[in-house]
C-alpha cells in the first residue's frame, strides 16, 4: 500500500467538531455512510488508474426535458406537436434552438447537440438506471440502480492519489442511480442530500451543492465551532461504530488513520475554498446569477477546478404555484403548464449555462472539463391535456431525446443526428444512449471491457454495447 501523508499531531474529538469547512455531521445523516467509512471500504476494494486529466459536470434534468421545446424544435409540425416556442438562429449557420435561450444561441460554436439518442425505458428511475449505467434494470420504480452509474465507475477507476478533495460529488442522489455492487465507497460525497430525491417524489425544494449562508448550515461549522448537541452525538456515535472487523487481513489502516484521512479531505484548504463562493469576483457571481442554477453551476466549476473528477447536480427549479407543483422537469399536464414552466426557468438556465461555458473558455477548462445537460428521456411529441384545467403538458418519451454538451476537448459547433418531422424517433445517425457513455469513458481513458464482480460473484463489464461518437472525438 502506498504511503499517505498524515496531518501533523494527534486529532481528538474536539478537533473533529471544531474543524472548519464542511460539516462532518453532514456525512452521517440518514442512511449515508460517513466519509471515514467510505475510505475504509475504499481500502478493501482498491482503485484503478485513469490517465487523462479530464472531468465531467453533469447537470441532470431529472424528470426528462422536452427535446421539442429546447433543442429540436419542429416549427412545421401540426400545432399539437410543435408547441408554443419558435426556433431562433444561432451563431453557427444551420443550428437553431428555442427562442427562450438567446444567450446560448450566441455561442453555438462552443457547444454541440445530439438529437438522435434513444433507449427503451419509459419510467423515471428505470430510465435513469438505463441511461447512466448502460444496462436495463429488472425492476421498475427502483430507488437505487442495479448497476453502477457512470460517476461511480469513474470513482472506482481513480487511483489512490491525492485525497485532498472527494473525487465524486453531487448535490443529492438521483432517483434510480447509485454504485450498486461496487459498494458505498464509490457513491458521491453529498454535502447536504435530500433523501426524497431518490424516491418518486417530485415536490421538494431545490437541493443546494453550494453554501446556503445559514449560520450553521449543512456545509459549514460556525466560527465558534459549535454544533447542535444531537449532531455532536450522531457524529461521535458514527465514528465510534466503524467496524473494526473489516481489518481481518491486517490490511486496513487503523480507525484513527481513516479518521485522519477523512478530516484531511474535508478540512483541506482545497475543499473549503471550493465551496467558498465569496472568493469569486462579484461580476462573475452576477454573470452566473444569484439563483439556484447560477450558484450550483459556479460551485460545480470551482469543484472541478479543485480536483473533483465527476460532479453531478440536479437542475431543479421551484415554480410558482400557479405554474406547477414540481421542482423537476417532469412536465405532465397534471404537474405543470409546460410552456409557462419553461418561461419561468429557461431565462435563469440560459444565463447560468452560458456563463459557465464562457467561464470555462476564459479559464481554459473547455479542453478538460465536459459539461452535459440532459435527463433520463425526452417528452412526448404530441401535447396532452390530462389536467382538469386543460393546461398543456408532455409525457415520458425514451424513443428520442436531445443532449447538450460543451467543452471536454470535444468537437463543438455541430448537431449530430436528427429526428423525424414530428420529433418522434431518430431518422439519422441513430444511436443507443450507451454511445454517449462510451464517448465519456473514452475521454476518461476507461476501458469499457473492464469487468467488476457482482455480489453474487458474476463478472459484469462496464458496457456491452455502444461505441464512442466519432463526430465528437
C-alpha distance (Angstrom), angle and dihedral (degrees) to the residues before:
residue distance angle dihedral
X1 . . .
X2 3.76 . .
X3 3.80 121.6 .
X4 3.79 114.6 -100.0
X5 3.77 124.5 -159.1
X6 3.78 114.9 -116.4
X7 3.77 126.2 -153.6
X8 3.78 112.2 -105.3
X9 3.79 121.8 -95.9
X10 3.79 131.8 8.8
X11 3.80 120.1 -53.3
X12 3.77 117.4 -141.4
X13 3.78 130.9 -170.3
X14 3.77 91.9 -96.1
X15 3.80 90.0 57.9
X16 3.79 89.6 50.1
X17 3.77 90.2 56.8
X18 3.77 97.7 41.8
X19 3.81 100.9 44.7
X20 3.79 113.1 121.6
X21 3.78 125.9 -123.1
X22 3.77 125.3 38.9
X23 3.76 118.9 20.5
X24 3.78 112.0 -108.0
X25 3.77 86.4 -154.8
X26 3.79 88.1 68.6
X27 3.79 87.1 67.7
X28 3.77 95.8 61.2
X29 3.79 102.5 46.6
X30 3.76 119.1 119.5
X31 3.78 116.7 -25.0
X32 3.79 95.2 -28.9
X33 3.81 114.2 118.5
X34 3.79 117.1 -126.8
X35 3.77 120.3 -109.0
X36 3.79 94.3 -104.3
X37 3.81 89.0 57.1
X38 3.79 90.8 49.6
X39 3.80 89.9 51.3
X40 3.79 90.5 49.5
X41 3.79 92.6 54.3
X42 3.79 88.7 43.9
X43 3.79 90.2 59.3
X44 3.80 90.4 54.6
X45 3.78 97.4 47.7
X46 3.79 102.6 35.2
X47 3.79 128.6 -156.0
X48 3.77 139.0 -106.4
X49 3.76 125.9 -131.7
X50 3.79 127.4 -100.3
X51 3.78 111.5 -158.1
X52 3.83 108.3 -164.2
X53 3.79 123.7 74.2
X54 3.78 95.3 -120.2
X55 3.82 135.3 138.6
X56 3.80 137.4 -178.5
X57 3.80 133.7 -144.2
X58 3.80 109.0 -163.1
X59 3.81 111.3 -165.5
X60 3.78 98.6 -167.2
X61 3.80 119.7 -154.3
X62 3.78 94.3 -156.5
X63 3.77 110.6 -159.0
X64 3.82 94.7 37.2
X65 3.82 126.3 -82.2
X66 3.79 120.8 -124.6
X67 3.79 111.5 -105.9
X68 3.82 90.2 -165.3
X69 3.80 93.1 58.3
X70 3.82 98.7 41.1
X71 3.79 118.6 28.5
X72 3.81 108.8 -4.8
X73 3.79 106.9 46.0
X74 3.80 121.0 174.6
X75 3.82 106.8 -155.2
X76 3.81 92.6 171.3
X77 3.81 94.7 53.3
X78 3.81 121.4 102.0
X79 3.81 115.4 -80.2
X80 3.80 93.5 -104.5
X81 3.82 88.3 61.3
X82 3.79 108.2 33.6
X83 3.81 99.1 57.0
X84 3.79 129.0 -155.3
X85 3.80 101.4 -60.6
X86 3.77 128.3 84.2
X87 3.79 128.0 -147.0
X88 3.80 121.4 -110.0
X89 3.77 130.1 -158.8
X90 3.76 120.3 -102.8
X91 3.79 130.1 -151.0
X92 3.82 88.4 -91.6
X93 3.82 112.1 75.2
X94 3.79 112.1 -116.3
X95 3.81 96.8 19.1
X96 3.79 117.2 108.3
X97 3.80 130.8 175.7
X98 3.79 135.1 173.7
X99 3.78 119.7 -56.0
X100 3.82 87.1 -124.6
X101 3.82 91.3 73.8
X102 3.82 104.9 57.5
X103 3.82 96.5 149.5
X104 3.78 92.3 52.7
X105 3.80 89.4 46.4
X106 3.79 87.2 63.2
X107 3.80 93.1 58.7
X108 3.80 105.0 40.8
X109 3.79 88.3 131.2
X110 3.82 85.9 70.3
X111 3.81 98.3 53.3
X112 3.79 139.8 44.1
X113 3.79 132.8 -148.1
X114 3.78 128.5 -144.5
X115 3.80 109.7 -158.9
X116 3.80 102.6 172.0
X117 3.80 108.9 61.8
X118 3.78 119.5 123.1
X119 3.81 143.3 161.7
X120 3.79 137.0 178.4
X121 3.83 107.0 -108.4
X122 3.80 119.4 99.0
X123 3.81 104.0 179.3
X124 3.81 121.6 83.7
X125 3.80 105.0 -115.4
X126 3.78 95.0 32.9
X127 3.80 89.2 51.2
X128 3.81 91.6 47.5
X129 3.80 90.0 51.3
X130 3.81 89.5 47.7
X131 3.80 95.6 46.0
X132 3.81 98.9 43.7
X133 3.82 99.8 36.6
X134 3.81 103.1 32.8
X135 3.80 92.2 -128.2
X136 3.82 131.8 96.7
X137 3.79 113.2 -122.0
X138 3.78 123.0 -128.2
X139 3.81 91.5 -135.9
X140 3.78 129.4 56.7
X141 3.80 124.4 -143.4
X142 3.80 89.8 26.0
X143 3.81 117.9 167.3
X144 3.81 94.0 -154.8
X145 3.78 125.3 40.0
X146 3.79 119.7 -110.4
X147 3.81 91.2 -140.8
X148 3.83 130.8 40.7
X149 3.79 113.7 -87.3
X150 3.78 121.1 -131.8
X151 3.81 95.9 -97.2
X152 3.80 90.9 54.0
X153 3.81 91.4 48.2
X154 3.81 89.6 52.7
X155 3.81 90.6 48.9
X156 3.80 90.1 49.5
X157 3.79 92.1 50.4
X158 3.78 95.2 50.4
X159 3.79 116.3 105.9
X160 3.78 125.0 -122.9
X161 3.79 94.5 -94.8
X162 3.76 128.5 125.7
X163 3.78 115.2 -4.5
X164 3.77 97.1 -170.1
X165 3.79 91.6 116.5
X166 3.83 134.0 17.1
X167 3.82 109.8 -95.2
X168 3.83 96.0 -143.8
X169 3.80 120.6 42.8
X170 3.80 137.6 169.3
X171 3.76 140.0 171.6
X172 3.82 90.8 -127.0
X173 3.79 142.2 -24.1
X174 3.80 118.8 -74.1
X175 3.80 119.3 -125.7
X176 3.81 104.1 -102.8
X177 3.81 97.7 12.2
X178 3.79 135.3 105.8
X179 3.80 145.2 111.4
X180 3.84 93.6 -78.9
X181 3.82 111.4 -174.1
X182 3.82 92.8 -0.9
X183 3.79 86.3 76.8
X184 3.82 135.2 -132.5
X185 3.80 93.6 -61.1
X186 3.79 86.2 79.5
X187 3.78 99.5 45.9
X188 3.81 115.8 106.9
X189 3.78 122.2 -93.6
X190 3.81 104.4 -113.5
X191 3.83 116.2 -165.0
X192 3.80 95.6 -160.2
X193 3.83 112.5 1.6
X194 3.78 125.9 -177.9
X195 3.84 111.4 -143.4
X196 3.82 89.7 -150.4
X197 3.79 89.3 70.6
X198 3.81 88.9 70.4
X199 3.78 93.9 55.6
X200 3.77 135.4 65.2
X201 3.80 89.9 -89.1
X202 3.79 114.6 121.0
X203 3.79 101.3 177.2
X204 3.79 113.8 82.1
X205 3.76 135.5 107.8
X206 3.82 118.4 -87.4
X207 3.80 109.3 -84.9
X208 3.81 115.2 -126.8
X209 3.77 126.2 -133.4
X210 3.81 86.9 -178.7
X211 3.80 133.3 71.0
X212 3.79 109.5 -79.0
X213 3.81 96.7 -156.6
X214 3.80 95.6 -118.2
X215 3.80 114.8 142.8
X216 3.81 93.3 -117.1
X217 3.76 103.7 10.1
X218 3.77 124.0 160.8
X219 3.80 92.6 -91.2
X220 3.77 98.1 54.8
X221 3.75 149.1 32.8
X222 3.78 119.0 -128.8
X223 3.81 118.7 -102.9
X224 3.78 89.0 -105.8
X225 3.79 90.8 56.0
X226 3.81 92.1 -121.0
X227 3.78 124.4 148.2
X228 3.78 130.1 179.0
X229 3.80 111.8 -85.5
X230 3.78 93.2 -116.3
X231 3.80 90.6 52.0
X232 3.80 90.4 51.9
X233 3.78 90.9 49.7
X234 3.80 93.1 47.9
X235 3.78 91.5 49.6
X236 3.79 95.6 48.9
X237 3.80 92.6 45.1
X238 3.78 89.8 50.1
X239 3.78 93.1 50.6
X240 3.79 92.2 46.7
X241 3.81 93.1 49.5
X242 3.81 98.3 58.5
X243 3.81 102.6 128.4
X244 3.79 111.3 -109.9
X245 3.79 88.7 -169.1
X246 3.80 89.2 79.0
X247 3.80 87.8 77.4
X248 3.79 94.1 70.9
X249 3.79 93.9 133.0
X250 3.76 94.9 42.0
X251 3.80 91.0 -115.1
X252 3.79 99.9 116.8
X253 3.76 124.1 87.5
X254 3.77 114.8 -116.4
X255 3.78 121.1 -84.3
X256 3.77 87.7 -104.7
X257 3.78 89.8 54.5
X258 3.80 92.7 52.1
X259 3.78 90.6 48.5
X260 3.78 89.7 50.1
X261 3.79 91.8 52.4
X262 3.79 91.3 48.4
X263 3.78 92.9 50.2
X264 3.80 91.3 45.5
X265 3.80 89.7 56.0
X266 3.79 97.3 44.8
X267 3.78 97.0 38.5
X268 3.79 96.9 42.2
X269 3.81 116.4 117.9
X270 3.79 89.2 -122.4
X271 3.81 92.8 59.4
X272 3.80 95.7 41.6
X273 3.78 93.9 47.1
X274 3.82 93.4 47.2
X275 3.80 89.7 64.8
X276 3.79 95.4 41.8
X277 3.80 105.3 98.4
X278 3.80 90.0 175.3
X279 3.80 86.1 78.8
X280 3.79 89.3 67.4
X281 3.78 121.8 92.3
X282 3.80 110.0 -102.6
X283 3.80 90.5 -123.5
X284 3.79 89.2 58.5
X285 3.79 91.8 48.8
X286 3.78 90.6 49.3
X287 3.79 90.6 48.5
X288 3.82 90.6 56.4
X289 3.80 91.5 40.0
X290 3.80 132.0 -121.6
X291 3.81 89.3 -97.7
X292 3.78 135.8 107.1
X293 3.81 90.8 -98.4
X294 3.80 92.5 45.7
X295 3.78 98.6 46.6
X296 3.82 91.1 42.3
X297 3.80 95.0 53.4
X298 3.80 93.9 42.4
X299 3.80 89.0 52.8
X300 3.82 90.6 47.0
X301 3.80 89.5 54.0
X302 3.80 90.8 49.9
X303 3.80 91.0 48.9
X304 3.80 95.4 54.2
X305 3.80 89.6 44.8
X306 3.79 88.0 54.2
X307 3.80 92.1 52.4
X308 3.79 108.2 -88.6
X309 3.79 107.0 143.7
X310 3.81 101.3 -161.2
X311 3.80 123.9 26.5
X312 3.78 120.5 179.2
X313 3.78 122.0 -173.4
X314 3.79 129.5 175.0
X315 3.80 111.3 -125.4
X316 3.79 96.6 -134.3
X317 3.79 127.8 168.8
X318 3.79 130.8 -176.1
X319 3.80 108.6 -133.0
X320 3.76 126.3 -154.1
X321 3.83 110.1 -94.2
X322 3.79 92.2 -115.7
X323 3.82 89.7 56.5
X324 3.77 101.3 46.2
X325 3.78 149.0 -42.5
X326 3.81 101.9 -122.4
X327 3.79 132.5 84.4
X328 3.80 94.3 -156.1
X329 3.84 136.7 63.4
X330 3.81 98.0 -91.0
X331 3.79 93.5 120.8
X332 3.79 102.7 -178.8
X333 3.77 116.4 153.4
X334 3.82 88.1 -111.9
X335 3.82 89.9 55.3
X336 3.79 104.1 41.2
X337 3.78 149.2 -27.9
X338 3.78 95.5 -89.9
X339 3.80 97.1 -151.6
X340 3.80 95.3 45.2
X341 3.79 87.9 46.4
X342 3.79 90.5 55.4
X343 3.79 90.7 45.3
X344 3.79 87.7 58.1
X345 3.77 101.9 44.8
X346 3.80 106.1 27.4
X347 3.83 95.5 72.3
X348 3.81 88.9 57.8
X349 3.81 90.9 43.1
X350 3.82 91.0 49.5
X351 3.78 92.5 50.7
X352 3.80 97.1 44.9
X353 3.80 99.8 41.7
X354 3.80 93.1 45.3
X355 3.81 88.6 49.0
X356 3.80 91.2 52.5
X357 3.80 93.5 48.8
X358 3.79 91.4 47.0
X359 3.81 90.8 47.1
X360 3.81 92.5 48.8
X361 3.79 90.3 56.0
X362 3.81 93.9 46.6
X363 3.81 90.2 51.3
X364 3.79 96.0 41.2
X365 3.79 92.1 -116.8
X366 3.80 93.9 125.0
X367 3.81 90.8 84.4
X368 3.80 95.2 56.0
X369 3.81 107.6 21.6
X370 3.80 121.5 70.3
X371 3.80 118.8 -158.3
X372 3.81 116.3 -157.7
X373 3.78 129.3 -173.1
X374 3.78 117.1 -173.7
X375 3.79 143.2 109.5
X376 3.78 136.8 -139.6
X377 3.83 93.7 -79.2
X378 3.81 143.8 -21.3
X379 3.81 128.6 -97.1
X380 3.79 131.2 -98.0
X381 3.80 112.9 -81.6
X382 3.78 91.3 -137.2
X383 3.80 115.6 70.8
X384 3.80 116.4 -128.6
X385 3.79 133.8 -162.4
X386 3.78 104.4 -149.6
X387 3.78 96.4 149.9
X388 3.81 120.5 87.1
X389 3.80 87.9 -122.9
X390 3.84 87.0 62.6
X391 3.78 91.2 -130.2
X392 3.84 114.7 159.7
X393 3.78 123.8 -101.3
X394 3.80 142.7 155.3
X395 3.81 129.2 -131.6
X396 3.83 133.1 -139.5
X397 3.82 115.8 -61.8
X398 3.84 121.3 177.1
X399 3.81 93.1 167.1
X400 3.83 91.7 83.2
X401 3.80 136.1 12.0
X402 3.79 141.6 156.3
X403 3.80 126.5 -124.3
X404 3.81 123.1 -159.7
X405 3.82 117.3 -150.5
X406 3.80 133.4 179.4
X407 3.79 132.1 177.4
X408 3.76 124.4 -14.6
X409 3.78 92.7 130.3
X410 3.81 87.3 -77.7
X411 3.80 128.0 134.0
X412 3.78 109.5 -85.5
X413 3.80 134.3 -171.2
X414 3.79 97.5 59.0
X415 3.79 144.7 100.9
X416 3.79 117.1 -135.5
X417 3.79 119.4 -158.3
X418 3.78 132.4 -7.6
X419 3.78 140.3 -130.0
X420 3.79 128.2 -139.7
X421 3.79 122.7 -85.5
X422 3.81 92.6 -81.8
X423 3.80 96.9 41.5
X424 3.79 92.1 -115.2
X425 3.80 101.4 129.2
X426 3.80 141.2 -9.1
X427 3.78 117.2 -85.1
X428 3.82 100.7 172.1
X429 3.82 129.7 44.9
X430 3.80 90.6 0.0
X431 3.80 110.2 -159.5
X432 3.78 137.7 178.8
X433 3.81 111.7 -127.5
X434 3.82 87.7 -111.1
X435 3.79 87.7 76.4
X436 3.79 89.1 70.2
X437 3.82 91.1 50.4
X438 3.80 90.4 47.9
X439 3.81 89.7 52.6
X440 3.79 92.8 52.3
X441 3.79 92.8 45.8
X442 3.80 88.5 50.0
X443 3.82 90.6 55.6
X444 3.80 91.0 47.7
X445 3.79 89.8 50.7
X446 3.79 92.2 -120.1
X447 3.81 118.5 151.4
X448 3.80 105.9 -133.4
X449 3.81 90.0 -155.5
X450 3.80 88.1 70.1
X451 3.80 111.1 117.7
X452 3.78 131.8 -147.4
X453 3.78 126.3 -166.9
X454 3.78 121.2 -115.5
X455 3.78 121.1 -137.7
X456 3.79 87.0 -93.1
X457 3.81 91.4 55.4
X458 3.78 96.3 -106.0
X459 3.83 116.1 141.5
X460 3.82 113.8 -127.3
X461 3.80 121.8 -174.3
X462 3.80 120.2 -135.0
X463 3.82 90.6 -114.0
X464 3.78 133.2 0.7
X465 3.81 96.8 -174.5
X466 3.78 136.8 28.1
X467 3.78 132.2 73.5
X468 3.82 126.6 -141.1
X469 3.80 113.0 -92.0
X470 3.79 102.6 -105.6
X471 3.81 94.2 -159.8
X472 3.80 89.7 64.5
X473 3.80 96.2 44.1
